Amino acid sequence: MELLLPMRRQNPITLQNLHKFDTLINLYSIEKREFFLSKRGINF
């Protein structure tokens, strides 16, 4: 997880890294949302 490394490394956060991080977060929240909805008996 390059985003969590200390910022004193003068390495700018590249767009590609941000995109990778975004995708991870999106996948995680989609899973959580589906789990939450299925717990309430909602199917889609």
Number of C-alpha atoms within 10 A of each C-alpha: 7 12 12 6 9 9 11 6 7 7 10 9 11 10 9 9 14 13 11 12 14 12 12 11 12 12 11 11 12 11 12 12 12 14 13 12 13 12 10 9 8 10 8 5
